[in-house]
Amino acid sequence: MAQSYPNASELKHLRAQVKAVIRQEKLAVEDSENAVQSIQRLLTAYDELTPQDVEQLVQALNRLQIVRESEQHLSSYIEDLRHHAIWNHHGANDAKGATWSAIAAEAGRLNYNYPFLVYFLKLKNRNNGWQILGTPYTPVPIPSIQEFIEILEVRRDQIKEVIDTGNLSLKWKWPAEWGYVPWSGPIVTERIQDLSDKCYLDNALREYSQTEVAINQYRTVHNL
């Protein structure tokens, strides 16, 4: 069967959707589903796209797939995070340090998704940190995109130290400018005795590479 290409009217409509996708960092679930399908159709059915068109479409598709995955698992993510002690803080003296360190340690589990992180922290503040009503609670600060990138750079550099030294026992070292941080721990966690050190070093290398990619993508998208 001959391949079906969009006609001029369909192409105009699809490109309008793509432009909307590229302009927005986050869409509703139903909108992102339609946008993903539109982008995929353009990439597979239309053979006259310029390299620049293709690059933009692929980037938009990647962003949308991350958003869609995060939206689909939003409830489970939040339930997991809010019960994870690493996100707890005790008051004004550690609101920033506890939050920045948690982001650095857990960025991979969050898929490096800055919009979702902002949503989660704002939700935490609105819900009194999920503590009992009336319990004193200091709202945590919300990192700017520049601050988020700097947190990722701390994560990247310390994972790199594990790779360079081969020392799987290295612990997080938090920058003094973050203020008081109430915890530390091994950069490489959840080790299983039967697995070789090479398995963990390979995983550290993947985490390093993913963190570096996220940093570069956010700097490019936000012109930083």
N, C-alpha and C positions, 0 to 999 in steps of 0.2 A: 504494500500500500504506500502511495506517495506521502511524503512528509507534509503536514499541514502547517503553513506559516501564518502568522497573524496578518490580517489585512490592515490597511492604513488606520482605520478607526480603532481597531483592537490595539494596535501598536501604540497609538496615542494614549489610549486609556492605561495600558500597562506602564508606559513610561511615566505617566502622571503618578501612578502608584509608587513606582520606584523612586521618583524624586521625593515623594512624601516620606518614604522609608529612610532615604539618605539624610533628610533634614532632621529626623527625630531620633532621639537616643532610645526611646522606649515607647511601645505601642500596647494597646489592649490585646488580650490573648486572641480574640477573634480577628482583629485587624492584622496582627502579625502572621496568623495562619494564612490569610489571603495574600498578604504581601510576599511571604515565602514562596507560595505557589506561583505568583506572578513573576517573581525574579527567576525561579527555576525554569519557567516556561520561556522567558526571554533568552536565557542562557542556552537552552537546548533547541529552541524552535526558530530563532531568528539569526541568520548567518551574516548579517552586515554590521554587527556591532564593532565599534572601534576598540582598540586595546584599552583605552581609557574607560570606555563604557563597561567593558568586561571587568576591569579592576574595581570600579565603583560598585558594580552589582555583586561581585564576590564578597567585597568587604561588607556591604549592606546585608547580604545573606548570612554571613558569619555572625554579625552583631544580632540579627533577628533570631537566629537559632539559639544563641545564648540567652536572649531575653525570653524566648518562648519556653525554653527548658526551665529557666528560673521561675517563670510564672506558673508553670504546670506543677512545680514542686514547692511552691511558695509556702504553703502551710507546713509541710514536713520540715523544710529548712528552718522556719521560725521556731517550731517546736523543739527542734534539735538545739538550735543556738541558745534559746532562752533558758534551757536547762543545763547548758554547758558552763561550768564554773569559771572558765577562762574569761567570760564576758562580764563577770561580776565586778563591781567596785563598791567601795565602802563609804565614799563621800567626796567632798570637793577636792581633797588632797590627792586622790588617785583617779579621778574621773577621766582625765585625758590619758594618763600613763597606762591605765588598765585597758582602755579602749584601743589606743594606738598599738599596744603590744598584741592584743587579741587579733587585730586586723593583720598584723605582720605574720603571726603564726598561722592564721586560718584562711589567708587569702586564697590559697589553692582550693580549699573546700568550698569557698564562695564563688569559685570559677572566675575570680578576679572581676566580679561584676560590681562596678562602682554604684550604679543606680540602685541595685538591690541592697547594697550595704547602707546607703543613705536611707532607704525606706525602712530597713530593719532598725537602725538607730533612732530614727524619728518615732517609729512605733514603740520602741522601748521607752523613750522619754514620755510619750503620751500615756503609756500604761504604768507609769510610776516604777519602771524597771521590773514589772511583774511581781512587785512586792505587795504585801498586805496594805490596803488603803490606810493612810494615816502614818505609815512608816516613813521616816525621813528619807528623802531621795534627792540626790543631786543630778540633774540632767547631764548626760554626757555630751561633749562637743561633737559636731558633725564635721569631719575633715573635708576641706575643699578638694577639688580634683588635683591641685598641685600638691597638697599635703598627702593625699592618697598615693600619688606617684612616689613621693619621698619615703613613705612607709614601705612601699614595694621595693624601693632601692635598698632599704635596710635589710629587708627579707632576702633579696637577691645576694647581697654582699656576704651575709652570714652563711647562707647555704653554700656559696662559693668557697668559703673558708673550710667547710666540711669536706668539700670535694678536693681542694688543694692539699689539705693535710691528711685526708683519709681517716680523720678522727671522728668517729660516730658518737662520741660522748660529749662533744662540744655543746655548750648551753648558750641560749640567747643572751646577748649583751645589749641592753637598751640604751639609746642615746640620752645623755643627761638632759637635753632640752625637752624631753617628753615629761619630765617631772618624775614624781614617785611612781614606780611600777611595783605592784605588790607580789609579783611572781616572776619566776624564771623556770627554765626546764630545758631538756635536751632538744636541739633543733630537729634531730631525727627521732621520731617517737614511735611507739607501738611496735617495738622490735620483737621478733619471734626467734627463739633460740636456734631453731633448726635451719634458719635461712642464713646464707653466707653474707659476709660484709659487702661483697660485691653487689648483691641484690639491693642493698640499702644505698650504696654509693650510686648505682645506676638510677635508682629512684630520685636521689638527691639531684642528679644531673638533669633529670626530666623536670623536676620542680624549679631548678635554676633556669632552664631554658624557657619554661612557660612563664615564669615571672618576668624574664627579660622581654619576651614577646609582648606581654601585657603592658609593660612600661612603655615600650616603643609605640604600641598602638595608641595608647592614651595620649602620649606626647604628640603624635601625628594628628589625631582627630581634633585635639584641642589647641593645636599650634603652640605647644609649650616647649 
